[in-house]
Amino acid sequence: MIEQPLAPPGLQAVQARVYYDATSGEVTGVHQLLAPPGEELSGERIEEEMSAFQVSLSSDLAYIVLDDVSGLLRERGRLRVDPETKQVSQAADGPAAP
């Protein structure tokens, strides 16, 4: 994965979704909803914001919601989601080529 800040200064991650192929478990993207610290977002607003991003992706993708993806975003290599348990892990075939 590309090394990047988890959130710009002054913002906090409200929710993150890991998008993956429901058959293979291959992770195709991670999306975080960011907001200023202390800003309260309703569940409806969070769903609206996150769904707007999902529209730009393939409708065949599944996703899981994670509260904290900081460790996940620091990992190097390809990730996968076990379609049965919905757990994220390093892909068995190892890191992706740089």
N, C-alpha and C positions, 0 to 999 in steps of 0.2 A: 504494500500500500504506500501511497505517497505520504511523506511526512508533512504534516500541516498542523496549524494550531487547532485545538479542539473547539475553541470559540473565540471570536475576536474579543479584545479587552472590553470590559464593561457589559458583556452579555453572558447569559447562562443558558445551558441546554435545558429545554423544557421536556422534550420527548425525542426519542430517536427510533427510526424504523430501519431494520435490515431487510432489504429486498432480495429474494432468492428464487431460483427455479424450483418449483414444488416437487419435481421429479428427481432431479440430480442433486439438489441442495446447494448448487453453486451460487455464491453470493454475487449479485450484480451491482449492488449499490447500498450505501448507507446515507440516510438523510436525517439531519437534526433540525428541530425547530428551536430557534434561539429567541430570547427576549431579555430585556433589561432585568437585573436582579430585583426581586420583589414584585414584578408585574404579574398580576393574577390573570391567567387565561382560562376561560371556561372550557369544559370538555368539548362543547360544540365548536368553539373557535379553534381548538387544537385539531379536531377532526377535519374542519374546513381547510385549515392551512396544510395539513399533511396530505389530505386527499388531492388538493390542487397539484402537489408535486407528483403524486402517483399517476395522475392523468397523463403526464409526460412520459411515463414508462410503459412498457408492454403490459397489457391487461392480463397476461398469463402469469405474471409474477405474484408470488405469495410474499407475505412479510410477517415479521415478528416485531413487537414493540419492546424496547429496552429503555430503562430509566438512565442507565449510565453506559456510554460506549467509549469512555476515555481509554480503558485498557484495550478494547477491541481496535480502536483507531491507531494505537501505538504498535500493534503487531505488524510484523512484516510477513509477506507471503499471501497466498490465497486463502480465503476463508470459505467455509461451507456451513450450511444449517442441516442438521439431521431432520429430515421431513417428518419423522415420527415423534421425536422428543422435543423438537424446536430449539435445540441447543446449538450454539455457534461454536465452531472449533476450527483449528488449522486444517486445511485440506490435506488428505493423506498423501497426495503426490508432491507435497512440499511447496516451497516458495515459488512464486511466479517469477518469470524472467524480468530483470530490471528494464 
